[in-house]
Amino acid sequence: MKIFACCAVGCVLIFLAMGYQAGLFDELSGGSSSSTSAAPPKEPAKNKGPRATYPDALAEACRGKGAPTAAEYLKIPGPHRLVFFDTHGRIYQDWQEKVPDEWAGESVENTELVIVAGKNYKTLIQLITYPNNAPPVARYRHDQDVHVIVAKTGEKIASKRFVSMPRPISYVEDWGLTALGGPVQFKNVFDWIVVQCPAGFPQDPSPLINVFKNN
C-alpha cells in the first residue's frame, strides 16, 4: 500500500510539472500572463508629405514664393550655400559650375540664397576706324542685373547692375581685331556676394565697373 501511494503521488507530481511547462494552467486562468507581456501596437507613421524637389522648389523663389524647407539665411560670415538661376527659372549652369563646393547649394534643404542673373545687354559705345582699309574696331559695354533672394522666404534682399567696360583702344592693334569688350564675369559677381553676405546686402545702387584688360 505504501508503495502504491508513493507511485500515485509521483504520477500526480509528474502530471503537474508537465502541465506547467506546456502552459496548460496559463490557458485555464485566461492567459493573463501572456496578455500583460505583449508589446503595445505601434502607431502608424505620420505622413510628412512629399519632399521638396530640387531645383524646382528653389525656382519658385525667383517668383517671390519661398521654399519653407530651405536653409535659413543668417547675416554671418560664409560660406552660404547658393544657386544661380536665369530669368526663366532655370539653373544658370555657366556660373553654377564655377561656385566653390562649400558655397554650392545641392538640395533645397541646404540652400540659403537664390541668385538670379539677368540677361547680358550689349551696347556699342564706340566705333574706331583705321586708315589703309584696316577693319574698324567696335567697343562694347555689357550690363547685367543680379538679384539676391532668400530661398526660404522668397524675399529679394538686393539688386545690383554689373557693368563690363572694354579697355581703351591702342594706337596700333592686331589687324584681325574687330571688337573689344566682354560679358560680366562670374568672379566679379561672386566676390561681391561673398563680401555682402555677412552684412545682409545693404543697399548699393551704384553699378560695379569691370574694366577688361585683355579684350
N, CA and C atoms as a LAMMPS dump frame, in Angstrom:
ITEM: TIMESTEP
0
ITEM: NUMBER OF ATOMS
645
ITEM: BOX BOUNDS ff ff ff
-5.0000000000000000e+02 5.0000000000000000e+02
-5.0000000000000000e+02 5.0000000000000000e+02
-5.0000000000000000e+02 5.0000000000000000e+02
ITEM: ATOMS id mol type element x y z
1 1 1 N 0.836 -1.201 0
2 1 2 C 0 0 0
3 1 3 C 0.867 1.244 0
4 2 1 N 1.926 1.235 0.805
5 2 2 C 2.802 2.394 0.841
6 2 3 C 3.451 2.62 -0.525
7 3 1 N 3.829 1.501 -1.14
8 3 2 C 4.457 1.64 -2.475
9 3 3 C 3.477 2.197 -3.47
10 4 1 N 2.218 1.724 -3.418
11 4 2 C 1.177 2.221 -4.342
12 4 3 C 0.919 3.712 -4.118
13 5 1 N 0.864 4.122 -2.845
14 5 2 C 0.615 5.545 -2.551
15 5 3 C 1.756 6.407 -3.058
16 6 1 N 2.952 5.968 -2.866
17 6 2 C 4.104 6.746 -3.363
18 6 3 C 4.074 6.87 -4.87
19 7 1 N 3.743 5.781 -5.558
20 7 2 C 3.659 5.845 -7.03
21 7 3 C 2.584 6.816 -7.472
22 8 1 N 1.433 6.789 -6.764
23 8 2 C 0.328 7.69 -7.135
24 8 3 C 0.737 9.143 -6.958
25 9 1 N 1.386 9.415 -5.826
26 9 2 C 1.835 10.8 -5.583
27 9 3 C 2.853 11.228 -6.634
28 10 1 N 3.746 10.333 -6.997
29 10 2 C 4.75 10.65 -8.016
30 10 3 C 4.127 10.953 -9.349
31 11 1 N 3.1 10.16 -9.718
32 11 2 C 2.426 10.412 -11.01
33 11 3 C 1.746 11.765 -11.02
34 12 1 N 1.118 12.119 -9.896
35 12 2 C 0.443 13.429 -9.824
36 12 3 C 1.456 14.563 -9.979
37 13 1 N 2.586 14.428 -9.313
38 13 2 C 3.624 15.474 -9.407
39 13 3 C 4.156 15.601 -10.839
40 14 1 N 4.363 14.443 -11.487
41 14 2 C 4.85 14.478 -12.874
42 14 3 C 3.835 15.141 -13.777
43 15 1 N 2.555 14.852 -13.589
44 15 2 C 1.488 15.452 -14.391
45 15 3 C 1.46 16.97 -14.207
46 16 1 N 1.577 17.4 -12.952
47 16 2 C 1.568 18.842 -12.679
48 16 3 C 2.76 19.544 -13.334
49 17 1 N 3.92 18.896 -13.267
50 17 2 C 5.116 19.509 -13.859
51 17 3 C 4.976 19.631 -15.366
52 18 1 N 4.449 18.577 -16.013
53 18 2 C 4.285 18.611 -17.471
54 18 3 C 3.239 19.65 -17.87
55 19 1 N 2.187 19.779 -17.125
56 19 2 C 1.156 20.761 -17.433
57 19 3 C 1.66 22.182 -17.275
58 20 1 N 2.497 22.403 -16.279
59 20 2 C 3.05 23.751 -16.056
60 20 3 C 3.949 24.16 -17.213
61 21 1 N 4.799 23.205 -17.67
62 21 2 C 5.701 23.508 -18.779
63 21 3 C 4.941 23.765 -20.078
64 22 1 N 3.832 23.059 -20.273
65 22 2 C 3.059 23.216 -21.509
66 22 3 C 2.163 24.433 -21.473
67 23 1 N 2.096 25.136 -20.357
68 23 2 C 1.249 26.326 -20.259
69 23 3 C -0.207 26.005 -20.103
70 24 1 N -0.5 24.771 -19.666
71 24 2 C -1.896 24.371 -19.53
72 24 3 C -2.614 25.218 -18.493
73 25 1 N -1.933 25.505 -17.407
74 25 2 C -2.583 26.249 -16.332
75 25 3 C -2.731 27.725 -16.68
76 26 1 N -1.833 28.296 -17.571
77 26 2 C -1.998 29.679 -18.041
78 26 3 C -3.253 29.806 -18.87
79 27 1 N -3.52 28.783 -19.738
80 27 2 C -4.707 28.844 -20.589
81 27 3 C -5.964 28.747 -19.744
82 28 1 N -5.933 27.889 -18.695
83 28 2 C -7.109 27.739 -17.832
84 28 3 C -7.395 28.999 -17.048
85 29 1 N -6.343 29.796 -16.752
86 29 2 C -6.546 31.012 -15.967
87 29 3 C -6.882 32.199 -16.843
88 30 1 N -7.076 32.008 -18.15
89 30 2 C -7.469 33.103 -19.048
90 30 3 C -6.312 33.743 -19.775
91 31 1 N -5.075 33.202 -19.611
92 31 2 C -3.917 33.715 -20.335
93 31 3 C -3.511 35.101 -19.906
94 32 1 N -3.694 35.435 -18.623
95 32 2 C -3.412 36.784 -18.156
96 32 3 C -1.937 37.121 -18.26
97 33 1 N -1.06 36.116 -18.052
98 33 2 C 0.374 36.4 -18.077
99 33 3 C 0.838 36.771 -19.469
100 34 1 N 0.307 36.088 -20.515
101 34 2 C 0.733 36.383 -21.881
102 34 3 C 0.214 37.726 -22.341
103 35 1 N -0.991 38.104 -21.885
104 35 2 C -1.556 39.365 -22.341
105 35 3 C -0.828 40.551 -21.746
106 36 1 N -0.334 40.39 -20.487
107 36 2 C 0.354 41.512 -19.857
108 36 3 C 1.743 41.712 -20.425
109 37 1 N 2.358 40.667 -20.991
110 37 2 C 3.715 40.795 -21.517
111 37 3 C 3.74 41.181 -22.986
112 38 1 N 2.601 41.229 -23.654
113 38 2 C 2.58 41.562 -25.077
114 38 3 C 2.933 43.029 -25.285
115 39 1 N 3.738 43.334 -26.341
116 39 2 C 4.148 44.71 -26.636
117 39 3 C 2.968 45.496 -27.181
118 40 1 N 2.835 46.782 -26.825
119 40 2 C 1.727 47.602 -27.34
120 40 3 C 1.862 47.808 -28.839
121 41 1 N 0.758 47.909 -29.561
122 41 2 C 0.838 48.096 -31.019
123 41 3 C 1.506 49.424 -31.373
124 42 1 N 2.279 49.431 -32.446
125 42 2 C 2.969 50.639 -32.891
126 42 3 C 1.991 51.58 -33.593
127 43 1 N 2.194 52.89 -33.338
128 43 2 C 1.369 53.873 -34.009
129 43 3 C 1.806 54.019 -35.464
130 44 1 N 0.872 54.194 -36.378
131 44 2 C 1.261 54.366 -37.783
132 44 3 C 2.089 55.626 -37.967
133 45 1 N 3.087 55.556 -38.862
134 45 2 C 3.957 56.702 -39.126
135 45 3 C 3.158 57.857 -39.7
136 46 1 N 3.466 59.041 -39.217
137 46 2 C 2.771 60.232 -39.713
138 46 3 C 3.27 60.607 -41.094
139 47 1 N 2.371 60.999 -41.944
140 47 2 C 2.717 61.392 -43.304
141 47 3 C 3.207 62.835 -43.316
142 48 1 N 4.493 63.021 -43.603
143 48 2 C 5.084 64.354 -43.618
144 48 3 C 4.951 65.042 -44.968
145 49 1 N 4.356 64.39 -45.928
146 49 2 C 4.183 64.995 -47.239
147 49 3 C 5.41 64.769 -48.114
148 50 1 N 5.295 65.022 -49.411
149 50 2 C 6.418 64.801 -50.317
150 50 3 C 7.552 65.781 -50.065
151 51 1 N 8.764 65.325 -50.276
152 51 2 C 9.939 66.18 -50.088
153 51 3 C 10.027 67.188 -51.233
154 52 1 N 10.424 68.427 -50.886
155 52 2 C 10.546 69.471 -51.907
156 52 3 C 11.612 69.065 -52.912
157 53 1 N 11.298 69.184 -54.188
158 53 2 C 12.217 68.75 -55.239
159 53 3 C 13.203 69.85 -55.583
160 54 1 N 14.414 69.431 -55.9
161 54 2 C 15.493 70.342 -56.289
162 54 3 C 15.711 70.211 -57.793
163 55 1 N 15.809 71.305 -58.524
164 55 2 C 15.797 72.707 -58.083
165 55 3 C 14.439 73.396 -58.232
166 56 1 N 13.377 72.631 -58.558
167 56 2 C 12.085 73.248 -58.867
168 56 3 C 11.565 74.115 -57.729
169 57 1 N 11.684 73.629 -56.487
170 57 2 C 11.174 74.402 -55.352
171 57 3 C 11.93 75.716 -55.197
172 58 1 N 13.223 75.713 -55.521
173 58 2 C 14.013 76.934 -55.42
174 58 3 C 13.688 77.9 -56.556
175 59 1 N 13.285 77.369 -57.696
176 59 2 C 12.919 78.232 -58.82
177 59 3 C 11.717 79.1 -58.47
178 60 1 N 10.866 78.615 -57.566
179 60 2 C 9.707 79.401 -57.134
180 60 3 C 10.141 80.677 -56.418
181 61 1 N 11.33 80.639 -55.803
182 61 2 C 11.832 81.836 -55.116
183 61 3 C 12.09 82.97 -56.115
184 62 1 N 12.382 82.616 -57.354
185 62 2 C 12.572 83.645 -58.383
186 62 3 C 11.285 84.421 -58.624
187 63 1 N 10.152 83.823 -58.278
188 63 2 C 8.846 84.46 -58.47
189 63 3 C 8.286 84.99 -57.159
190 64 1 N 9.138 85.026 -56.127
191 64 2 C 8.722 85.582 -54.852
192 64 3 C 8.082 84.589 -53.903
193 65 1 N 8.059 83.315 -54.255
194 65 2 C 7.467 82.287 -53.395
195 65 3 C 8.588 81.456 -52.798
196 66 1 N 8.728 81.502 -51.475
197 66 2 C 9.83 80.809 -50.832
198 66 3 C 9.626 79.316 -50.73
199 67 1 N 10.704 78.625 -50.394
200 67 2 C 10.682 77.185 -50.145
201 67 3 C 10.838 76.99 -48.64
202 68 1 N 9.766 76.659 -47.904
203 68 2 C 9.819 76.586 -46.435
204 68 3 C 10.879 75.636 -45.891
205 69 1 N 11.247 74.617 -46.655
206 69 2 C 12.219 73.647 -46.154
207 69 3 C 13.66 74.048 -46.463
208 70 1 N 13.847 75.195 -47.116
209 70 2 C 15.206 75.643 -47.442
210 70 3 C 15.935 76.068 -46.174
211 71 1 N 17.27 76.141 -46.272
212 71 2 C 18.082 76.547 -45.124
213 71 3 C 17.86 78.025 -44.811
214 72 1 N 18.031 78.37 -43.554
215 72 2 C 17.828 79.76 -43.125
216 72 3 C 19.079 80.582 -43.419
217 73 1 N 18.872 81.778 -43.967
218 73 2 C 19.994 82.688 -44.226
219 73 3 C 20.204 83.585 -43.019
220 74 1 N 21.436 83.584 -42.488
221 74 2 C 21.804 84.418 -41.353
222 74 3 C 22.93 85.349 -41.763
223 75 1 N 22.946 86.544 -41.202
224 75 2 C 23.963 87.543 -41.524
225 75 3 C 25.24 87.238 -40.755
226 76 1 N 25.94 86.239 -41.198
227 76 2 C 27.187 85.812 -40.566
228 76 3 C 28.19 85.507 -41.668
229 77 1 N 29.49 85.452 -41.343
230 77 2 C 30.482 85.094 -42.363
231 77 3 C 30.151 83.756 -43.007
232 78 1 N 30.546 83.629 -44.268
233 78 2 C 30.204 82.436 -45.035
234 78 3 C 30.994 81.213 -44.612
235 79 1 N 30.808 80.136 -45.368
236 79 2 C 30.048 80.097 -46.634
237 79 3 C 28.531 80.042 -46.442
238 80 1 N 27.83 80.555 -47.458
239 80 2 C 26.373 80.483 -47.533
240 80 3 C 26.029 79.77 -48.844
241 81 1 N 25.399 78.642 -48.756
242 81 2 C 25.137 77.861 -49.969
243 81 3 C 24.097 78.567 -50.84
244 82 1 N 24.366 78.586 -52.133
245 82 2 C 23.519 79.333 -53.06
246 82 3 C 23.418 78.626 -54.404
247 83 1 N 22.424 79.068 -55.181
248 83 2 C 22.205 78.527 -56.528
249 83 3 C 21.953 79.699 -57.465
250 84 1 N 22.598 79.682 -58.634
251 84 2 C 22.387 80.698 -59.653
252 84 3 C 21.283 80.242 -60.615
253 85 1 N 20.319 81.132 -60.855
254 85 2 C 19.261 80.892 -61.821
255 85 3 C 19.278 81.988 -62.878
256 86 1 N 18.709 81.668 -64.051
257 86 2 C 18.482 82.719 -65.045
258 86 3 C 17.069 83.262 -64.848
259 87 1 N 16.671 84.193 -65.681
260 87 2 C 15.367 84.836 -65.508
261 87 3 C 14.205 83.938 -65.92
262 88 1 N 14.499 82.769 -66.479
263 88 2 C 13.45 81.814 -66.86
264 88 3 C 13.239 80.742 -65.782
265 89 1 N 13.926 80.877 -64.643
266 89 2 C 13.766 79.901 -63.569
267 89 3 C 14.552 78.626 -63.781
268 90 1 N 15.589 78.696 -64.595
269 90 2 C 16.447 77.537 -64.825
270 90 3 C 17.816 77.805 -64.212
271 91 1 N 18.486 76.729 -63.773
272 91 2 C 19.82 76.894 -63.205
273 91 3 C 20.758 77.475 -64.27
274 92 1 N 21.488 78.503 -63.877
275 92 2 C 22.44 79.17 -64.77
276 92 3 C 23.748 78.379 -64.716
277 93 1 N 23.825 77.345 -65.547
278 93 2 C 24.903 76.373 -65.461
279 93 3 C 26.285 76.998 -65.626
280 94 1 N 26.419 77.979 -66.529
281 94 2 C 27.729 78.578 -66.79
282 94 3 C 28.354 79.13 -65.516
283 95 1 N 27.521 79.649 -64.625
284 95 2 C 28.044 80.206 -63.375
285 95 3 C 27.96 79.217 -62.229
286 96 1 N 26.917 78.417 -62.176
287 96 2 C 26.769 77.47 -61.066
288 96 3 C 27.931 76.487 -61.018
289 97 1 N 28.446 76.115 -62.175
290 97 2 C 29.574 75.183 -62.218
291 97 3 C 30.852 75.794 -61.64
292 98 1 N 30.897 77.124 -61.544
293 98 2 C 32.09 77.803 -61.036
294 98 3 C 32.003 78.098 -59.541
295 99 1 N 30.855 77.843 -58.925
296 99 2 C 30.695 78.11 -57.499
297 99 3 C 31.56 77.128 -56.71
298 100 1 N 32.356 77.61 -55.751
299 100 2 C 33.152 76.687 -54.921
300 100 3 C 32.255 75.68 -54.208
301 101 1 N 32.783 74.485 -53.967
302 101 2 C 31.986 73.401 -53.397
303 101 3 C 31.316 73.787 -52.087
304 102 1 N 32.036 74.531 -51.235
305 102 2 C 31.478 74.86 -49.923
306 102 3 C 30.377 75.92 -49.998
307 103 1 N 30.215 76.553 -51.175
308 103 2 C 29.164 77.555 -51.366
309 103 3 C 28.024 77.029 -52.243
310 104 1 N 28.203 75.914 -52.883
311 104 2 C 27.224 75.418 -53.852
312 104 3 C 26.052 74.733 -53.171
313 105 1 N 24.836 75.219 -53.419
314 105 2 C 23.64 74.553 -52.928
315 105 3 C 23.375 73.283 -53.719
316 106 1 N 23.169 72.177 -53.016
317 106 2 C 22.988 70.887 -53.673
318 106 3 C 21.622 70.286 -53.421
319 107 1 N 20.837 70.918 -52.554
320 107 2 C 19.485 70.456 -52.256
321 107 3 C 18.688 71.649 -51.758
322 108 1 N 17.368 71.475 -51.686
323 108 2 C 16.532 72.548 -51.151
324 108 3 C 16.906 72.806 -49.697
325 109 1 N 17.136 71.729 -48.944
326 109 2 C 17.352 71.844 -47.502
327 109 3 C 18.654 72.537 -47.127
328 110 1 N 19.656 72.534 -48.003
329 110 2 C 20.915 73.177 -47.612
330 110 3 C 21.191 74.472 -48.378
331 111 1 N 20.227 74.959 -49.142
332 111 2 C 20.409 76.192 -49.922
333 111 3 C 19.804 77.383 -49.182
334 112 1 N 20.584 78.454 -49.055
335 112 2 C 20.134 79.659 -48.357
336 112 3 C 19.701 80.767 -49.319
337 113 1 N 20.448 80.922 -50.41
338 113 2 C 20.226 82.055 -51.298
339 113 3 C 20.024 81.599 -52.734
340 114 1 N 19.139 82.292 -53.418
341 114 2 C 18.933 82.098 -54.851
342 114 3 C 19.392 83.38 -55.541
343 115 1 N 20.327 83.235 -56.47
344 115 2 C 20.862 84.383 -57.196
345 115 3 C 20.329 84.34 -58.625
346 116 1 N 19.606 85.373 -59.013
347 116 2 C 19.048 85.432 -60.364
348 116 3 C 19.928 86.359 -61.207
349 117 1 N 20.531 85.788 -62.228
350 117 2 C 21.386 86.55 -63.13
351 117 3 C 20.582 86.931 -64.368
352 118 1 N 20.431 88.226 -64.577
353 118 2 C 19.67 88.71 -65.722
354 118 3 C 20.429 88.559 -67.025
355 119 1 N 19.816 89.011 -68.082
356 119 2 C 20.412 88.932 -69.408
357 119 3 C 21.552 89.923 -69.539
358 120 1 N 22.574 89.533 -70.297
359 120 2 C 23.675 90.437 -70.611
360 120 3 C 23.261 91.347 -71.765
361 121 1 N 23.258 92.656 -71.519
362 121 2 C 22.904 93.612 -72.565
363 121 3 C 24.18 94.214 -73.146
364 122 1 N 24.287 94.115 -74.446
365 122 2 C 25.477 94.566 -75.159
366 122 3 C 25.168 95.87 -75.883
367 123 1 N 25.986 96.884 -75.638
368 123 2 C 25.749 98.203 -76.216
369 123 3 C 27.015 98.709 -76.899
370 124 1 N 26.883 99.148 -78.129
371 124 2 C 28.011 99.738 -78.86
372 124 3 C 28.245 101.149 -78.332
373 125 1 N 29.452 101.408 -77.876
374 125 2 C 29.749 102.745 -77.351
375 125 3 C 30.756 103.498 -78.217
376 126 1 N 31.448 102.809 -79.097
377 126 2 C 32.432 103.493 -79.943
378 126 3 C 32.826 102.605 -81.118
379 127 1 N 33.003 103.223 -82.262
380 127 2 C 33.482 102.516 -83.456
381 127 3 C 34.694 103.274 -83.98
382 128 1 N 35.842 102.626 -83.956
383 128 2 C 37.096 103.259 -84.364
384 128 3 C 37.488 102.763 -85.743
385 129 1 N 37.748 103.703 -86.635
386 129 2 C 38.187 103.333 -87.989
387 129 3 C 39.691 103.595 -88.126
388 130 1 N 40.305 102.846 -89.043
389 130 2 C 41.741 102.942 -89.278
390 130 3 C 41.99 103.214 -90.758
391 131 1 N 43.132 103.825 -91.04
392 131 2 C 43.48 104.029 -92.46
393 131 3 C 43.928 102.724 -93.106
394 132 1 N 44.233 102.819 -94.367
395 132 2 C 44.771 101.673 -95.126
396 132 3 C 43.793 100.508 -95.191
397 133 1 N 42.5 100.821 -95.16
398 133 2 C 41.452 99.794 -95.28
399 133 3 C 41.495 98.742 -94.17
400 134 1 N 42.072 99.08 -93.035
401 134 2 C 42.072 98.147 -91.903
402 134 3 C 40.651 98.056 -91.353
403 135 1 N 40.24 96.871 -90.867
404 135 2 C 38.876 96.73 -90.341
405 135 3 C 38.67 97.601 -89.098
406 136 1 N 37.496 98.206 -88.957
407 136 2 C 37.225 99.034 -87.778
408 136 3 C 37.11 98.162 -86.52
409 137 1 N 37.254 98.795 -85.391
410 137 2 C 37.149 98.104 -84.107
411 137 3 C 35.975 98.698 -83.323
412 138 1 N 35.065 97.834 -82.898
413 138 2 C 33.9 98.277 -82.128
414 138 3 C 34.157 98.022 -80.645
415 139 1 N 33.816 99.01 -79.826
416 139 2 C 33.942 98.867 -78.367
417 139 3 C 32.537 98.708 -77.786
418 140 1 N 32.351 97.604 -77.02
419 140 2 C 31.03 97.268 -76.49
420 140 3 C 31.035 97.304 -74.959
421 141 1 N 29.949 97.847 -74.434
422 141 2 C 29.688 97.795 -72.989
423 141 3 C 28.65 96.707 -72.733
424 142 1 N 28.837 95.954 -71.626
425 142 2 C 27.887 94.908 -71.238
426 142 3 C 27.307 95.221 -69.858
427 143 1 N 25.992 95.128 -69.738
428 143 2 C 25.287 95.346 -68.471
429 143 3 C 24.533 94.075 -68.089
430 144 1 N 24.544 93.766 -66.794
431 144 2 C 23.815 92.598 -66.312
432 144 3 C 23.294 92.866 -64.905
433 145 1 N 21.985 92.687 -64.708
434 145 2 C 21.369 92.857 -63.394
435 145 3 C 21.402 91.537 -62.634
436 146 1 N 21.73 91.624 -61.355
437 146 2 C 21.798 90.44 -60.484
438 146 3 C 20.915 90.693 -59.263
439 147 1 N 20.085 89.7 -58.933
440 147 2 C 19.158 89.816 -57.8
441 147 3 C 19.456 88.712 -56.794
442 148 1 N 19.436 89.079 -55.524
443 148 2 C 19.697 88.125 -54.436
444 148 3 C 18.389 87.877 -53.691
445 149 1 N 17.98 86.612 -53.588
446 149 2 C 16.7 86.236 -52.991
447 149 3 C 16.932 85.2 -51.888
448 150 1 N 16.234 85.379 -50.778
449 150 2 C 16.306 84.398 -49.687
450 150 3 C 15.47 83.184 -50.081
451 151 1 N 16.09 82.025 -50.14
452 151 2 C 15.408 80.811 -50.622
453 151 3 C 14.216 80.441 -49.75
454 152 1 N 14.324 80.622 -48.451
455 152 2 C 13.289 80.158 -47.525
456 152 3 C 12.02 80.995 -47.607
457 153 1 N 12.165 82.309 -47.867
458 153 2 C 11.016 83.216 -47.829
459 153 3 C 10.633 83.79 -49.184
460 154 1 N 11.565 83.76 -50.154
461 154 2 C 11.294 84.385 -51.45
462 154 3 C 11.512 85.886 -51.439
463 155 1 N 12.055 86.426 -50.354
464 155 2 C 12.274 87.876 -50.248
465 155 3 C 13.516 88.294 -51.044
466 156 1 N 13.36 89.328 -51.877
467 156 2 C 14.507 89.871 -52.603
468 156 3 C 15.202 90.885 -51.703
469 157 1 N 16.449 90.621 -51.366
470 157 2 C 17.164 91.478 -50.425
471 157 3 C 18.211 92.359 -51.093
472 158 1 N 18.47 92.154 -52.383
473 158 2 C 19.455 93.003 -53.063
474 158 3 C 19.298 92.877 -54.567
475 159 1 N 19.604 93.994 -55.242
476 159 2 C 19.68 94.023 -56.704
477 159 3 C 20.846 94.922 -57.069
478 160 1 N 21.602 94.51 -58.045
479 160 2 C 22.755 95.313 -58.449
480 160 3 C 23.004 95.137 -59.935
481 161 1 N 23.352 96.248 -60.597
482 161 2 C 23.717 96.19 -62.014
483 161 3 C 25.231 96.162 -62.132
484 162 1 N 25.711 95.109 -62.763
485 162 2 C 27.14 94.977 -63.023
486 162 3 C 27.418 95.446 -64.45
487 163 1 N 28.491 96.194 -64.597
488 163 2 C 28.835 96.776 -65.892
489 163 3 C 30.241 96.347 -66.275
490 164 1 N 30.391 95.859 -67.466
491 164 2 C 31.693 95.484 -68.003
492 164 3 C 32.044 96.449 -69.132
493 165 1 N 33.122 97.217 -68.935
494 165 2 C 33.559 98.198 -69.929
495 165 3 C 34.764 97.666 -70.701
496 166 1 N 34.856 97.949 -71.985
497 166 2 C 36.015 97.494 -72.762
498 166 3 C 37.24 98.34 -72.435
499 167 1 N 38.387 97.779 -72.664
500 167 2 C 39.619 98.537 -72.456
501 167 3 C 39.736 99.621 -73.518
502 168 1 N 40.562 100.624 -73.254
503 168 2 C 40.772 101.668 -74.264
504 168 3 C 41.451 101.092 -75.516
505 169 1 N 41.201 101.736 -76.624
506 169 2 C 41.823 101.3 -77.882
507 169 3 C 43.274 101.769 -77.927
508 170 1 N 44.137 100.968 -78.518
509 170 2 C 45.545 101.332 -78.672
510 170 3 C 45.785 101.934 -80.056
511 171 1 N 46.873 102.655 -80.16
512 171 2 C 47.193 103.293 -81.448
513 171 3 C 47.431 102.217 -82.504
514 172 1 N 48.058 101.145 -82.11
515 172 2 C 48.308 100.035 -83.018
516 172 3 C 47.631 98.789 -82.438
517 173 1 N 46.793 98.153 -83.244
518 173 2 C 46.098 96.936 -82.826
519 173 3 C 46.311 95.841 -83.857
520 174 1 N 46.06 94.625 -83.456
521 174 2 C 46.165 93.495 -84.37
522 174 3 C 45.166 93.673 -85.517
523 175 1 N 45.571 93.316 -86.702
524 175 2 C 44.731 93.505 -87.886
525 175 3 C 43.386 92.786 -87.757
526 176 1 N 43.398 91.636 -87.155
527 176 2 C 42.177 90.837 -87.049
528 176 3 C 41.246 91.271 -85.93
529 177 1 N 41.646 92.243 -85.124
530 177 2 C 40.786 92.682 -84.024
531 177 3 C 39.638 93.529 -84.556
532 178 1 N 38.421 93.141 -84.229
533 178 2 C 37.245 93.897 -84.699
534 178 3 C 36.321 94.324 -83.559
535 179 1 N 36.509 93.786 -82.343
536 179 2 C 35.616 94.132 -81.235
537 179 3 C 36.369 94.054 -79.916
538 180 1 N 35.971 94.924 -79.002
539 180 2 C 36.514 94.949 -77.651
540 180 3 C 35.352 94.932 -76.654
541 181 1 N 35.573 94.248 -75.564
542 181 2 C 34.546 94.176 -74.529
543 181 3 C 33.961 92.776 -74.419
544 182 1 N 33.604 92.387 -73.22
545 182 2 C 33.039 91.06 -72.991
546 182 3 C 31.994 91.11 -71.902
547 183 1 N 31.24 90.037 -71.723
548 183 2 C 30.158 89.998 -70.725
549 183 3 C 30.691 90.099 -69.302
550 184 1 N 29.792 90.399 -68.393
551 184 2 C 30.125 90.439 -66.972
552 184 3 C 30.641 89.069 -66.544
553 185 1 N 31.694 89.083 -65.742
554 185 2 C 32.311 87.828 -65.343
555 185 3 C 31.759 87.323 -64.013
556 186 1 N 31.711 86.013 -63.916
557 186 2 C 31.223 85.361 -62.696
558 186 3 C 32 85.808 -61.464
559 187 1 N 33.306 85.898 -61.557
560 187 2 C 34.137 86.205 -60.392
561 187 3 C 33.74 87.532 -59.761
562 188 1 N 33.434 88.545 -60.582
563 188 2 C 33.062 89.845 -60.031
564 188 3 C 31.766 89.758 -59.229
565 189 1 N 30.806 88.995 -59.748
566 189 2 C 29.52 88.843 -59.059
567 189 3 C 29.697 88.029 -57.781
568 190 1 N 30.411 86.936 -57.872
569 190 2 C 30.577 86.069 -56.7
570 190 3 C 31.361 86.778 -55.593
571 191 1 N 32.409 87.502 -55.959
572 191 2 C 33.187 88.228 -54.95
573 191 3 C 32.314 89.252 -54.22
574 192 1 N 31.423 89.907 -54.956
575 192 2 C 30.507 90.871 -54.339
576 192 3 C 29.575 90.166 -53.35
577 193 1 N 29.068 89.001 -53.728
578 193 2 C 28.174 88.235 -52.849
579 193 3 C 28.899 87.848 -51.563
580 194 1 N 30.128 87.369 -51.674
581 194 2 C 30.899 86.941 -50.506
582 194 3 C 31.093 88.099 -49.527
583 195 1 N 31.377 89.28 -50.059
584 195 2 C 31.607 90.45 -49.208
585 195 3 C 30.31 90.911 -48.541
586 196 1 N 29.197 90.848 -49.274
587 196 2 C 27.933 91.383 -48.789
588 196 3 C 27.19 90.448 -47.831
589 197 1 N 27.401 89.151 -47.939
590 197 2 C 26.632 88.189 -47.14
591 197 3 C 26.642 88.469 -45.641
592 198 1 N 27.792 88.713 -45.02
593 198 2 C 27.775 88.93 -43.566
594 198 3 C 27.025 90.197 -43.15
595 199 1 N 26.912 91.182 -44.038
596 199 2 C 26.244 92.444 -43.714
597 199 3 C 24.77 92.441 -44.098
598 200 1 N 24.325 91.395 -44.77
599 200 2 C 22.919 91.327 -45.158
600 200 3 C 22.575 92.104 -46.411
601 201 1 N 23.555 92.408 -47.249
602 201 2 C 23.352 93.086 -48.524
603 201 3 C 22.724 94.476 -48.349
604 202 1 N 23.466 95.407 -47.77
605 202 2 C 22.953 96.772 -47.694
606 202 3 C 22.768 97.364 -49.08
607 203 1 N 21.872 98.335 -49.196
608 203 2 C 21.573 98.924 -50.5
609 203 3 C 22.821 99.529 -51.132
610 204 1 N 23.057 99.179 -52.364
611 204 2 C 24.21 99.688 -53.113
612 204 3 C 23.749 99.946 -54.541
613 205 1 N 23.175 101.123 -54.801
614 205 2 C 22.606 101.37 -56.128
615 205 3 C 23.631 101.555 -57.231
616 206 1 N 24.87 101.855 -56.862
617 206 2 C 25.872 102.112 -57.895
618 206 3 C 26.307 100.816 -58.554
619 207 1 N 26.513 100.852 -59.868
620 207 2 C 26.964 99.628 -60.552
621 207 3 C 28.426 99.345 -60.268
622 208 1 N 28.8 98.113 -60.431
623 208 2 C 30.192 97.706 -60.278
624 208 3 C 30.844 97.687 -61.658
625 209 1 N 31.891 98.478 -61.833
626 209 2 C 32.544 98.593 -63.132
627 209 3 C 33.7 97.608 -63.207
628 210 1 N 33.738 96.871 -64.282
629 210 2 C 34.825 95.927 -64.506
630 210 3 C 35.488 96.279 -65.825
631 211 1 N 36.735 96.692 -65.768
632 211 2 C 37.458 97.049 -66.981
633 211 3 C 38.314 95.864 -67.402
634 212 1 N 37.968 95.29 -68.555
635 212 2 C 38.758 94.182 -69.082
636 212 3 C 40.079 94.72 -69.628
637 213 1 N 41.154 93.995 -69.351
638 213 2 C 42.457 94.425 -69.83
639 213 3 C 42.959 93.562 -70.995
640 214 1 N 42.219 92.51 -71.285
641 214 2 C 42.693 91.583 -72.323
642 214 3 C 41.792 91.555 -73.533
643 215 1 N 40.76 92.392 -73.589
644 215 2 C 39.827 92.358 -74.717
645 215 3 C 39.885 93.661 -75.494
